[in-house]
Amino acid sequence: MIQVKGYDIPQISQGLACVEDELSHAIEEGDDKIRGMLSGLFDGGKRIRPRLVLLSGMCFGEMNEKMIHAAVAAELIHTASLVHDDIIDMSDYRRNNPTINSIFGNHVAVLAGDVLFAKAFEILSEHGLINSMLYFVNAIQNMCSGEIVQSCRRFDISVTEQDYMDYIDKKTASLICASCMAGAQSAGAGSREINLIGSFGYKIGRAFQITDDILDVTGDKKTLGKSVGQDVSEGDISLPFIYMLAKSDNSGRYADAVNKRALDADLKQGMINDAICSGAVDMAQSKARQYVDEAVELLYQLPHSIYRQALIALALDIIGRQF
C-alpha cells in the first residue's frame, strides 16, 4: 500500500493489483512456448509507468477501467522496449536475471518484444483508448528515433549535453510523458491539464534517466543487475562523463581511448573515479534535482489532493534512487 506523508492510498494499491492481474492474463493468452519465454518477465519491476498512469488520472477523477487498461499498456510497452534494448546492448542479465536474448537468441527476443507491443495495442484498441494509443504511438516513435541517433553517436566524445538531453527525451521521457497523459485523458481531463501533466512526465523522465546514468557510475553490480560502467563500455557517453571530460586533467587520454574503442578495464575505472572525484557526478545530480524541482512546481498548478502529493513524493524519490 502506497503511503504519502502518513496517508494510505488503497485505491492505488488496488489499481496496481488489477494491473498485475491483467499483465499475467496478457502473458497467459499466448501458446505454451510464448508463456514459457515471457514467464517471469514482469517480476521485480517497480511499475513506475502504471503508477504514473493511475496517479495522474486520479488527480482529475475517480479510478476507472480505462485507467487500468492504459496502465497495463504502458507496462507492456515499457517491457517490450527493455527486451529490444537487451538485444541492442547484447545484455545477458537484467535485474540479475538472464535476458530473453541470452536464453533464446536475438531472433526470438525480437519477436517476444513484438508480441508485447502488439498486446499493448490490442488492449488499447479493444477498450477504445484512441487518444492514449496516439500518445503511446508517438512515444514509441520517439524511443526508436532516440535509440537510432544515439547508436550512430556511440564512441563519439563530441556528444554535448544538449545531444544527451535530446536522446533521453526520446528514449525515456517520452514514454513517461505518454503514461501521465494517458492517465489524465482516461479521467476526462481537459487539454490544458493533459499537457501540463505531460510536461511533468517529461521532466521527471529526464531526472529518472540522469539518475540511472549516475547509478551506472556509482552503483554496484549486485544492486544494478548489470556491470558498473556498462554504458561507457558500449560507447554511450552519458551526462556524468560529458561533465567529466570537460573537467578532468585526463580527458584527452580518455577521449583518445573512447574514439579508438580501446577502453580497457583500467581506463574505464579511471573514468569512473574521475567522474566522481572531479565533481561531475555531483553536477549531474544537481541537474536531476533541477528537473524534479521544475516538475513539482508544475504540479502546484493542480488542485491539492493526496494523488498530487503522491506524484510529488514519486518525483522526489527519483533523485534518491539506489537502484
C-alpha positions as CSV (number, residue, x, y, z in Angstrom):
1,M,0.0,0.0,0.0
2,I,1.4,3.4,-1.0
3,Q,1.9,5.9,1.8
4,V,2.3,9.6,1.2
5,K,3.2,11.7,4.2
6,G,1.2,9.5,6.6
7,Y,-1.7,8.8,4.2
8,D,-2.6,5.4,2.8
9,I,-3.9,5.3,-0.7
10,P,-5.8,2.0,-1.0
11,Q,-7.2,2.9,-4.4
12,I,-3.8,3.0,-6.0
13,S,-2.8,-0.3,-4.4
14,Q,-6.0,-1.9,-5.6
15,G,-5.5,-0.5,-9.1
16,L,-1.9,-1.8,-9.3
17,A,-3.2,-5.2,-8.1
18,C,-5.6,-5.1,-11.1
19,V,-2.7,-4.2,-13.4
20,E,-0.7,-7.2,-12.1
21,D,-3.7,-9.5,-12.8
22,E,-4.1,-8.1,-16.3
23,L,-0.3,-8.4,-17.1
24,S,-0.5,-12.1,-16.0
25,H,-3.6,-12.6,-18.2
26,A,-1.8,-11.0,-21.2
27,I,1.0,-13.5,-20.9
28,E,-1.2,-16.5,-20.3
29,E,-3.1,-15.9,-23.5
30,G,-0.2,-17.0,-25.7
31,D,0.7,-20.6,-26.5
32,D,2.9,-22.7,-24.3
33,K,6.2,-21.6,-25.9
34,I,5.4,-17.9,-25.6
35,R,4.2,-18.3,-22.0
36,G,7.4,-20.1,-21.1
37,M,9.5,-17.4,-22.8
38,L,7.7,-14.5,-21.2
39,S,7.1,-16.0,-17.7
40,G,8.9,-14.1,-15.0
41,L,9.5,-11.1,-17.4
42,F,7.4,-8.8,-15.1
43,D,9.0,-10.0,-11.9
44,G,10.8,-7.3,-9.9
45,G,9.7,-4.2,-11.7
46,K,8.7,-1.1,-9.9
47,R,5.7,-0.3,-12.1
48,I,6.7,3.3,-12.3
49,R,4.7,3.9,-15.5
50,P,1.5,2.2,-14.5
51,R,1.7,4.0,-11.2
52,L,2.1,7.3,-13.1
53,V,-1.0,6.5,-15.2
54,L,-3.1,5.8,-12.1
55,L,-1.9,8.8,-10.1
56,S,-2.1,11.2,-13.0
57,G,-5.6,10.0,-13.7
58,M,-6.8,10.3,-10.1
59,C,-5.6,13.9,-9.9
60,F,-8.6,14.6,-12.2
61,G,-11.2,11.9,-11.5
62,E,-12.0,8.6,-9.9
63,M,-10.2,5.4,-11.0
64,N,-11.9,3.6,-13.8
65,E,-11.3,0.7,-16.1
66,K,-9.8,2.9,-18.8
67,M,-7.0,3.9,-16.4
68,I,-6.3,0.3,-15.6
69,H,-6.1,-0.7,-19.2
70,A,-3.9,2.3,-20.1
71,A,-1.6,1.4,-17.2
72,V,-1.3,-2.2,-18.4
73,A,-0.5,-1.0,-21.9
74,A,2.2,1.4,-20.5
75,E,3.9,-1.5,-18.7
76,L,3.7,-3.8,-21.7
77,I,5.3,-1.2,-24.0
78,H,8.0,-0.4,-21.4
79,T,8.8,-4.1,-21.0
80,A,8.9,-4.7,-24.8
81,S,11.3,-1.8,-25.1
82,L,13.6,-3.4,-22.5
83,V,13.6,-6.7,-24.3
84,H,14.7,-4.9,-27.5
85,D,17.2,-2.8,-25.6
86,D,18.8,-6.0,-24.3
87,I,19.3,-7.2,-27.8
88,I,20.8,-3.9,-29.0
89,D,23.1,-3.8,-25.9
90,M,23.9,-7.6,-26.1
91,S,23.0,-7.8,-22.4
92,D,23.0,-11.1,-20.7
93,Y,21.3,-10.0,-17.5
94,R,18.6,-7.6,-16.4
95,R,17.6,-7.3,-12.7
96,N,20.1,-10.1,-12.1
97,N,18.1,-12.5,-14.3
98,P,19.1,-13.9,-17.7
99,T,17.7,-11.9,-20.6
100,I,15.5,-13.5,-23.2
101,N,18.1,-12.9,-25.9
102,S,20.7,-14.7,-23.8
103,I,18.5,-17.7,-23.4
104,F,16.6,-17.9,-26.7
105,G,18.7,-15.8,-29.1
106,N,18.2,-12.5,-30.8
107,H,15.7,-13.7,-33.4
108,V,13.2,-15.0,-30.8
109,A,13.8,-12.0,-28.5
110,V,12.9,-9.5,-31.2
111,L,9.6,-11.4,-31.7
112,A,9.0,-11.6,-28.0
113,G,9.2,-7.8,-27.8
114,D,6.9,-7.5,-30.8
115,V,4.3,-9.8,-29.0
116,L,4.3,-7.4,-26.1
117,F,3.9,-4.3,-28.3
118,A,1.0,-6.0,-30.2
119,K,-0.7,-7.0,-26.9
120,A,-0.5,-3.4,-25.7
121,F,-2.2,-2.0,-28.8
122,E,-4.8,-4.8,-28.7
123,I,-5.7,-3.7,-25.2
124,L,-5.9,0.0,-26.2
125,S,-7.9,-0.7,-29.3
126,E,-10.4,-3.1,-27.6
127,H,-11.2,-0.6,-24.9
128,G,-11.5,2.4,-27.1
129,L,-8.4,4.2,-25.8
130,I,-7.7,6.0,-29.1
131,N,-6.1,9.2,-27.6
132,S,-4.0,7.1,-25.3
133,M,-2.9,5.0,-28.2
134,L,-1.8,8.1,-30.1
135,Y,0.3,9.2,-27.0
136,F,1.9,5.8,-26.9
137,V,2.5,5.6,-30.7
138,N,4.2,8.9,-30.5
139,A,6.3,7.7,-27.6
140,I,7.4,4.6,-29.4
141,Q,8.4,6.6,-32.5
142,N,10.5,8.8,-30.3
143,M,12.0,5.9,-28.5
144,C,13.1,4.3,-31.8
145,S,14.4,7.6,-33.1
146,G,16.4,8.3,-30.0
147,E,17.9,4.8,-30.0
148,I,18.9,5.1,-33.6
149,V,20.5,8.6,-33.2
150,Q,22.3,7.5,-30.0
151,S,23.6,4.3,-31.7
152,C,25.1,6.4,-34.5
153,R,26.9,8.5,-31.9
154,R,28.4,5.7,-29.9
155,F,32.1,6.2,-29.1
156,D,31.8,9.8,-30.1
157,I,33.2,12.1,-27.4
158,S,31.9,15.2,-29.1
159,V,28.5,14.4,-27.8
160,T,27.2,17.5,-26.0
161,E,24.8,18.0,-23.0
162,Q,22.1,19.1,-25.5
163,D,22.7,15.9,-27.6
164,Y,22.3,13.9,-24.4
165,M,19.1,15.6,-23.4
166,D,17.7,15.0,-26.9
167,Y,18.4,11.3,-26.5
168,I,16.8,10.9,-23.1
169,D,13.8,13.0,-24.0
170,K,13.1,10.5,-26.8
171,K,14.3,7.2,-25.2
172,T,13.0,7.6,-21.6
173,A,11.0,10.8,-21.0
174,S,8.6,10.3,-24.0
175,L,7.0,7.1,-22.6
176,I,6.8,8.6,-19.0
177,C,5.1,11.6,-20.5
178,A,2.7,9.4,-22.5
179,S,1.8,7.5,-19.4
180,C,0.9,10.6,-17.5
181,M,-1.1,12.0,-20.4
182,A,-2.9,8.6,-20.8
183,G,-3.9,8.6,-17.2
184,A,-5.3,12.2,-17.3
185,Q,-7.1,11.5,-20.6
186,S,-8.7,8.4,-19.1
187,A,-10.1,10.6,-16.3
188,G,-11.6,13.1,-18.7
189,A,-9.1,15.9,-18.0
190,G,-9.1,18.9,-20.4
191,S,-6.3,19.6,-22.9
192,R,-4.6,22.1,-20.7
193,E,-4.4,19.6,-17.8
194,I,-3.3,16.8,-20.1
195,N,-0.5,18.9,-21.5
196,L,0.6,20.1,-18.0
197,I,0.8,16.5,-16.6
198,G,2.6,15.5,-19.8
199,S,5.2,18.3,-19.1
200,F,5.6,16.9,-15.6
201,G,6.2,13.5,-17.1
202,Y,8.9,14.8,-19.4
203,K,10.8,16.5,-16.6
204,I,10.7,13.5,-14.2
205,G,11.6,11.3,-17.2
206,R,14.8,13.4,-17.7
207,A,15.6,13.2,-14.0
208,F,15.0,9.4,-14.0
209,Q,17.4,8.8,-16.8
210,I,20.1,11.1,-15.5
211,T,19.8,9.3,-12.1
212,D,20.0,5.9,-13.9
213,D,23.2,7.1,-15.7
214,I,24.6,8.3,-12.4
215,L,24.0,4.8,-10.9
216,D,25.9,3.3,-13.8
217,V,28.9,5.2,-12.4
218,T,28.3,5.0,-8.6
219,G,26.3,1.7,-8.2
220,D,27.4,-1.9,-7.8
221,K,26.7,-4.9,-9.9
222,K,24.5,-6.6,-7.3
223,T,22.1,-3.8,-7.0
224,L,22.2,-2.7,-10.6
225,G,21.8,-6.2,-12.0
226,K,24.5,-5.3,-14.6
227,S,28.1,-4.4,-14.7
228,V,29.1,-0.9,-13.4
229,G,30.2,1.4,-16.3
230,Q,28.5,-0.8,-18.8
231,D,27.1,2.2,-20.7
232,V,30.5,3.8,-21.4
233,S,32.0,0.4,-22.3
234,E,29.3,0.3,-25.0
235,G,30.3,3.8,-26.2
236,D,27.3,5.7,-24.7
237,I,28.6,9.0,-23.3
238,S,26.2,9.8,-20.5
239,L,25.9,13.1,-18.6
240,P,28.4,12.3,-15.8
241,F,31.0,11.5,-18.4
242,I,30.2,14.5,-20.6
243,Y,30.8,16.7,-17.5
244,M,33.9,14.7,-16.5
245,L,35.5,15.0,-20.0
246,A,35.1,18.8,-19.7
247,K,36.8,18.9,-16.3
248,S,39.3,16.1,-15.9
249,D,43.1,16.5,-16.5
250,N,43.0,13.0,-18.1
251,S,40.2,13.8,-20.5
252,G,42.5,13.7,-23.5
253,R,43.7,10.2,-22.7
254,Y,40.1,9.0,-22.1
255,A,38.8,10.7,-25.3
256,D,41.5,9.0,-27.4
257,A,40.7,5.6,-25.9
258,V,37.0,6.0,-26.4
259,N,37.4,7.2,-30.0
260,K,39.6,4.2,-30.8
261,R,37.2,1.9,-29.0
262,A,40.2,0.9,-26.8
263,L,38.7,1.5,-23.4
264,D,40.2,-1.3,-21.2
265,A,39.1,-2.1,-17.7
266,D,41.7,0.2,-16.1
267,L,40.8,3.2,-18.2
268,K,37.2,2.6,-17.6
269,Q,37.7,2.5,-13.9
270,G,39.8,5.7,-14.2
271,M,36.9,7.4,-16.0
272,I,34.5,6.3,-13.2
273,N,36.9,7.5,-10.5
274,D,37.4,10.9,-12.2
275,A,33.7,11.3,-12.8
276,I,33.2,11.0,-9.0
277,C,36.3,13.0,-7.9
278,S,36.0,15.8,-10.4
279,G,32.5,16.7,-9.2
280,A,30.9,15.6,-12.5
281,V,28.6,13.2,-10.7
282,D,27.6,16.0,-8.3
283,M,26.8,18.2,-11.3
284,A,24.7,15.5,-12.9
285,Q,22.8,15.0,-9.6
286,S,22.2,18.8,-9.5
287,K,20.7,18.7,-13.0
288,A,18.4,15.8,-12.0
289,R,17.3,17.8,-8.9
290,Q,16.6,20.8,-11.1
291,Y,14.2,18.8,-13.3
292,V,12.5,17.3,-10.3
293,D,12.0,20.8,-8.8
294,E,10.6,22.1,-12.1
295,A,8.3,19.1,-12.3
296,V,7.0,19.6,-8.8
297,E,6.4,23.3,-9.5
298,L,4.1,22.3,-12.4
299,L,2.0,20.1,-10.1
300,Y,1.2,23.0,-7.8
301,Q,-1.0,24.3,-10.6
302,L,-3.3,21.3,-9.9
303,P,-5.8,21.2,-7.0
304,H,-4.5,19.8,-3.8
305,S,-5.1,16.1,-3.3
306,I,-3.3,13.0,-1.9
307,Y,-2.8,11.9,-5.5
308,R,-0.9,15.1,-6.3
309,Q,1.1,14.6,-3.2
310,A,1.9,11.1,-4.2
311,L,3.2,12.3,-7.6
312,I,5.4,14.8,-5.8
313,A,6.7,12.1,-3.5
314,L,7.4,9.9,-6.5
315,A,9.3,12.7,-8.2
316,L,11.4,13.3,-5.1
317,D,12.1,9.6,-4.8
318,I,13.6,9.5,-8.2
319,I,16.7,11.5,-7.1
320,G,17.1,9.3,-4.0
321,R,17.1,6.1,-6.0
322,Q,19.6,3.4,-5.0
323,F,18.8,1.0,-7.9
